Amino acid sequence: MAVNQAAYVTRKGDDTSGAVLIKRISPGFLCVVFQSVFAEDGLRKWMPMTGNDPVAEADADAFVARQTRYDEDLWVVEVEAPDYWTPDGV
């Protein structure tokens, strides 16, 4: 449950298409970047693209920059949240 969490659209993609990345920024500026994917069961889930362990914000920003080179329609949302927070609440 999101309580008192700030979220910002830091990169606006195409209004009708484009993947979404969520960059979770935790205390200490450690980050995990999540991307929406379809699981084997066909349901959408959020996968930690920078790994399960948080990385430095500079590393997360470098990952996002690489992805934007491949997808010009990419959306990026930054969320200030605790380490345990995930977009799908799992």
TIVO-2410 file (N, C-alpha, C; in nm, 3 decimals):
# residues 90
REC num residu      c1      c2      c3 atome chaine
REC   1      M   0.084  -0.118   0.000     N      A
REC   1      M   0.000   0.000   0.000    CA      A
REC   1      M   0.088   0.124   0.000     C      A
REC   2      A   0.061   0.217  -0.089     N      A
REC   2      A   0.139   0.339  -0.099    CA      A
REC   2      A   0.084   0.443  -0.003     C      A
REC   3      V   0.165   0.480   0.094     N      A
REC   3      V   0.125   0.580   0.191    CA      A
REC   3      V   0.233   0.687   0.194     C      A
REC   4      N   0.195   0.811   0.166     N      A
REC   4      N   0.288   0.923   0.170    CA      A
REC   4      N   0.414   0.898   0.088     C      A
REC   5      Q   0.398   0.846  -0.031     N      A
REC   5      Q   0.510   0.823  -0.120    CA      A
REC   5      Q   0.501   0.922  -0.236     C      A
REC   6      A   0.613   0.983  -0.268     N      A
REC   6      A   0.617   1.077  -0.379    CA      A
REC   6      A   0.649   1.001  -0.507     C      A
REC   7      A   0.583   1.039  -0.615     N      A
REC   7      A   0.609   0.978  -0.746    CA      A
REC   7      A   0.614   1.089  -0.850     C      A
REC   8      Y   0.706   1.074  -0.946     N      A
REC   8      Y   0.728   1.174  -1.049    CA      A
REC   8      Y   0.745   1.108  -1.185     C      A
REC   9      V   0.680   1.161  -1.286     N      A
REC   9      V   0.707   1.117  -1.423    CA      A
REC   9      V   0.831   1.195  -1.467     C      A
REC  10      T   0.941   1.124  -1.486     N      A
REC  10      T   1.067   1.191  -1.523    CA      A
REC  10      T   1.096   1.180  -1.672     C      A
REC  11      R   1.021   1.095  -1.740     N      A
REC  11      R   1.034   1.086  -1.886    CA      A
REC  11      R   0.899   1.044  -1.941     C      A
REC  12      K   0.844   1.129  -2.024     N      A
REC  12      K   0.714   1.101  -2.083    CA      A
REC  12      K   0.733   1.037  -2.220     C      A
REC  13      G   0.674   0.920  -2.236     N      A
REC  13      G   0.680   0.849  -2.363    CA      A
REC  13      G   0.559   0.881  -2.450     C      A
REC  14      D   0.535   0.797  -2.545     N      A
REC  14      D   0.421   0.813  -2.635    CA      A
REC  14      D   0.291   0.795  -2.557     C      A
REC  15      D   0.191   0.876  -2.588     N      A
REC  15      D   0.064   0.870  -2.517    CA      A
REC  15      D  -0.011   0.739  -2.537     C      A
REC  16      T   0.018   0.667  -2.646     N      A
REC  16      T  -0.057   0.545  -2.676    CA      A
REC  16      T   0.027   0.418  -2.673     C      A
REC  17      S   0.157   0.432  -2.655     N      A
REC  17      S   0.242   0.313  -2.651    CA      A
REC  17      S   0.368   0.343  -2.570     C      A
REC  18      G   0.454   0.247  -2.564     N      A
REC  18      G   0.579   0.263  -2.491    CA      A
REC  18      G   0.576   0.188  -2.359     C      A
REC  19      A   0.688   0.128  -2.327     N      A
REC  19      A   0.701   0.056  -2.201    CA      A
REC  19      A   0.711   0.155  -2.086     C      A
REC  20      V   0.693   0.104  -1.964     N      A
REC  20      V   0.703   0.187  -1.844    CA      A
REC  20      V   0.811   0.127  -1.754     C      A
REC  21      L   0.903   0.212  -1.711     N      A
REC  21      L   1.001   0.175  -1.609    CA      A
REC  21      L   0.965   0.250  -1.482     C      A
REC  22      I   0.975   0.182  -1.369     N      A
REC  22      I   0.957   0.247  -1.240    CA      A
REC  22      I   1.089   0.237  -1.166     C      A
REC  23      K   1.143   0.354  -1.130     N      A
REC  23      K   1.268   0.359  -1.054    CA      A
REC  23      K   1.234   0.388  -0.909     C      A
REC  24      R   1.253   0.288  -0.824     N      A
REC  24      R   1.228   0.306  -0.680    CA      A
REC  24      R   1.353   0.363  -0.616     C      A
REC  25      I   1.338   0.477  -0.551     N      A
REC  25      I   1.450   0.540  -0.480    CA      A
REC  25      I   1.424   0.523  -0.332     C      A
REC  26      S   1.512   0.451  -0.266     N      A
REC  26      S   1.498   0.425  -0.122    CA      A
REC  26      S   1.591   0.517  -0.044     C      A
REC  27      P   1.574   0.521   0.087     N      A
REC  27      P   1.665   0.602   0.169    CA      A
REC  27      P   1.810   0.567   0.137     C      A
REC  28      G   1.895   0.666   0.132     N      A
REC  28      G   2.034   0.643   0.098    CA      A
REC  28      G   2.057   0.648  -0.052     C      A
REC  29      F   1.954   0.684  -0.128     N      A
REC  29      F   1.961   0.694  -0.275    CA      A
REC  29      F   2.002   0.563  -0.341     C      A
REC  30      L   1.958   0.452  -0.284     N      A
REC  30      L   1.975   0.322  -0.348    CA      A
REC  30      L   1.848   0.294  -0.428     C      A
REC  31      C   1.865   0.233  -0.544     N      A
REC  31      C   1.752   0.221  -0.638    CA      A
REC  31      C   1.738   0.080  -0.694     C      A
REC  32      V   1.616   0.051  -0.736     N      A
REC  32      V   1.585  -0.066  -0.818    CA      A
REC  32      V   1.496  -0.016  -0.931     C      A
REC  33      V   1.526  -0.057  -1.054     N      A
REC  33      V   1.442  -0.022  -1.168    CA      A
REC  33      V   1.358  -0.143  -1.205     C      A
REC  34      F   1.225  -0.124  -1.211     N      A
REC  34      F   1.131  -0.230  -1.244    CA      A
REC  34      F   1.073  -0.205  -1.383     C      A
REC  35      Q   1.045  -0.315  -1.454     N      A
REC  35      Q   0.976  -0.307  -1.582    CA      A
REC  35      Q   0.861  -0.406  -1.582     C      A
REC  36      S   0.752  -0.365  -1.642     N      A
REC  36      S   0.635  -0.451  -1.653    CA      A
REC  36      S   0.659  -0.557  -1.759     C      A
REC  37      V   0.636  -0.684  -1.721     N      A
REC  37      V   0.654  -0.797  -1.813    CA      A
REC  37      V   0.535  -0.892  -1.794     C      A
REC  38      F   0.518  -0.980  -1.891     N      A
REC  38      F   0.415  -1.083  -1.878    CA      A
REC  38      F   0.481  -1.211  -1.825     C      A
REC  39      A   0.424  -1.266  -1.719     N      A
REC  39      A   0.474  -1.389  -1.659    CA      A
REC  39      A   0.427  -1.509  -1.741     C      A
REC  40      E   0.478  -1.626  -1.707     N      A
REC  40      E   0.440  -1.749  -1.778    CA      A
REC  40      E   0.290  -1.777  -1.772     C      A
REC  41      D   0.227  -1.731  -1.664     N      A
REC  41      D   0.082  -1.753  -1.649    CA      A
REC  41      D  -0.001  -1.649  -1.725     C      A
REC  42      G   0.068  -1.559  -1.798     N      A
REC  42      G  -0.002  -1.459  -1.878    CA      A
REC  42      G  -0.035  -1.332  -1.802     C      A
REC  43      L  -0.010  -1.330  -1.673     N      A
REC  43      L  -0.038  -1.212  -1.593    CA      A
REC  43      L   0.080  -1.114  -1.598     C      A
REC  44      R   0.050  -0.988  -1.587     N      A
REC  44      R   0.153  -0.885  -1.586    CA      A
REC  44      R   0.216  -0.877  -1.447     C      A
REC  45      K   0.348  -0.864  -1.443     N      A
REC  45      K   0.417  -0.846  -1.315    CA      A
REC  45      K   0.531  -0.748  -1.336     C      A
REC  46      W   0.588  -0.702  -1.228     N      A
REC  46      W   0.698  -0.606  -1.233    CA      A
REC  46      W   0.827  -0.678  -1.199     C      A
REC  47      M   0.921  -0.678  -1.292     N      A
REC  47      M   1.049  -0.746  -1.274    CA      A
REC  47      M   1.158  -0.644  -1.239     C      A
REC  48      P   1.240  -0.676  -1.137     N      A
REC  48      P   1.351  -0.586  -1.103    CA      A
REC  48      P   1.463  -0.600  -1.208     C      A
REC  49      M   1.473  -0.503  -1.296     N      A
REC  49      M   1.567  -0.511  -1.409    CA      A
REC  49      M   1.711  -0.485  -1.368     C      A
REC  50      T   1.732  -0.418  -1.255     N      A
REC  50      T   1.867  -0.392  -1.208    CA      A
REC  50      T   1.910  -0.492  -1.102     C      A
REC  51      G   1.833  -0.599  -1.086     N      A
REC  51      G   1.864  -0.703  -0.989    CA      A
REC  51      G   1.780  -0.689  -0.864     C      A
REC  52      N   1.783  -0.790  -0.780     N      A
REC  52      N   1.703  -0.790  -0.657    CA      A
REC  52      N   1.757  -0.695  -0.552     C      A
REC  53      D   1.888  -0.672  -0.555     N      A
REC  53      D   1.949  -0.583  -0.456    CA      A
REC  53      D   1.957  -0.441  -0.513     C      A
REC  54      P   1.931  -0.341  -0.429     N      A
REC  54      P   1.939  -0.203  -0.476    CA      A
REC  54      P   2.079  -0.168  -0.526     C      A
REC  55      V   2.083  -0.076  -0.622     N      A
REC  55      V   2.209  -0.028  -0.680    CA      A
REC  55      V   2.218   0.123  -0.656     C      A
REC  56      A   2.337   0.178  -0.677     N      A
REC  56      A   2.355   0.322  -0.665    CA      A
REC  56      A   2.268   0.394  -0.768     C      A
REC  57      E   2.224   0.513  -0.735     N      A
REC  57      E   2.136   0.587  -0.825    CA      A
REC  57      E   2.201   0.609  -0.961     C      A
REC  58      A   2.331   0.631  -0.964     N      A
REC  58      A   2.401   0.650  -1.092    CA      A
REC  58      A   2.391   0.526  -1.180     C      A
REC  59      D   2.397   0.408  -1.118     N      A
REC  59      D   2.384   0.284  -1.195    CA      A
REC  59      D   2.241   0.267  -1.247     C      A
REC  60      A   2.143   0.302  -1.165     N      A
REC  60      A   2.003   0.295  -1.209    CA      A
REC  60      A   1.980   0.392  -1.324     C      A
REC  61      D   2.033   0.513  -1.314     N      A
REC  61      D   2.018   0.613  -1.420    CA      A
REC  61      D   2.086   0.566  -1.550     C      A
REC  62      A   2.201   0.500  -1.538     N      A
REC  62      A   2.270   0.447  -1.657    CA      A
REC  62      A   2.185   0.340  -1.724     C      A
REC  63      F   2.121   0.254  -1.646     N      A
REC  63      F   2.032   0.152  -1.702    CA      A
REC  63      F   1.917   0.217  -1.778     C      A
REC  64      V   1.854   0.317  -1.716     N      A
REC  64      V   1.743   0.387  -1.781    CA      A
REC  64      V   1.790   0.453  -1.910     C      A
REC  65      A   1.906   0.516  -1.908     N      A
REC  65      A   1.959   0.581  -2.029    CA      A
REC  65      A   1.980   0.480  -2.141     C      A
REC  66      R   2.032   0.362  -2.108     N      A
REC  66      R   2.051   0.258  -2.210    CA      A
REC  66      R   1.917   0.216  -2.270     C      A
REC  67      Q   1.816   0.202  -2.185     N      A
REC  67      Q   1.685   0.159  -2.234    CA      A
REC  67      Q   1.621   0.264  -2.324     C      A
REC  68      T   1.641   0.391  -2.293     N      A
REC  68      T   1.580   0.495  -2.376    CA      A
REC  68      T   1.642   0.501  -2.514     C      A
REC  69      R   1.764   0.452  -2.530     N      A
REC  69      R   1.824   0.446  -2.664    CA      A
REC  69      R   1.752   0.343  -2.751     C      A
REC  70      Y   1.694   0.240  -2.689     N      A
REC  70      Y   1.625   0.134  -2.764    CA      A
REC  70      Y   1.475   0.161  -2.779     C      A
REC  71      D   1.419   0.241  -2.689     N      A
REC  71      D   1.275   0.265  -2.691    CA      A
REC  71      D   1.249   0.413  -2.669     C      A
REC  72      E   1.228   0.486  -2.777     N      A
REC  72      E   1.204   0.630  -2.768    CA      A
REC  72      E   1.070   0.662  -2.704     C      A
REC  73      D   0.980   0.564  -2.698     N      A
REC  73      D   0.848   0.584  -2.640    CA      A
REC  73      D   0.842   0.551  -2.490     C      A
REC  74      L   0.956   0.522  -2.432     N      A
REC  74      L   0.965   0.476  -2.293    CA      A
REC  74      L   0.917   0.583  -2.194     C      A
REC  75      W   0.839   0.539  -2.097     N      A
REC  75      W   0.797   0.621  -1.984    CA      A
REC  75      W   0.884   0.584  -1.864     C      A
REC  76      V   0.920   0.682  -1.782     N      A
REC  76      V   0.996   0.656  -1.659    CA      A
REC  76      V   0.927   0.729  -1.544     C      A
REC  77      V   0.896   0.654  -1.440     N      A
REC  77      V   0.835   0.709  -1.319    CA      A
REC  77      V   0.929   0.680  -1.202     C      A
REC  78      E   0.962   0.783  -1.126     N      A
REC  78      E   1.044   0.765  -1.006    CA      A
REC  78      E   0.954   0.769  -0.883     C      A
REC  79      V   0.974   0.672  -0.794     N      A
REC  79      V   0.895   0.662  -0.672    CA      A
REC  79      V   0.989   0.661  -0.553     C      A
REC  80      E   0.967   0.752  -0.459     N      A
REC  80      E   1.044   0.751  -0.335    CA      A
REC  80      E   0.972   0.657  -0.239     C      A
REC  81      A   1.037   0.544  -0.206     N      A
REC  81      A   0.969   0.441  -0.128    CA      A
REC  81      A   1.070   0.359  -0.048     C      A
REC  82      P   1.022   0.290   0.055     N      A
REC  82      P   1.110   0.203   0.133    CA      A
REC  82      P   1.165   0.087   0.050     C      A
REC  83      D   1.272   0.025   0.099     N      A
REC  83      D   1.337  -0.086   0.029    CA      A
REC  83      D   1.244  -0.200  -0.005     C      A
REC  84      Y   1.146  -0.227   0.078     N      A
REC  84      Y   1.059  -0.343   0.057    CA      A
REC  84      Y   0.947  -0.317  -0.045     C      A
REC  85      W   0.927  -0.192  -0.089     N      A
REC  85      W   0.817  -0.159  -0.179    CA      A
REC  85      W   0.843  -0.210  -0.320     C      A
REC  86      T   0.741  -0.270  -0.381     N      A
REC  86      T   0.746  -0.308  -0.522    CA      A
REC  86      T   0.618  -0.258  -0.589     C      A
REC  87      P   0.623  -0.233  -0.719     N      A
REC  87      P   0.504  -0.180  -0.787    CA      A
REC  87      P   0.382  -0.270  -0.776     C      A
REC  88      D   0.402  -0.401  -0.770     N      A
REC  88      D   0.286  -0.491  -0.763    CA      A
REC  88      D   0.253  -0.534  -0.621     C      A
REC  89      G   0.322  -0.478  -0.524     N      A
REC  89      G   0.291  -0.505  -0.384    CA      A
REC  89      G   0.334  -0.641  -0.334     C      A
REC  90      V   0.416  -0.712  -0.409     N      A
REC  90      V   0.461  -0.846  -0.368    CA      A
REC  90      V   0.591  -0.835  -0.292     C      A
***
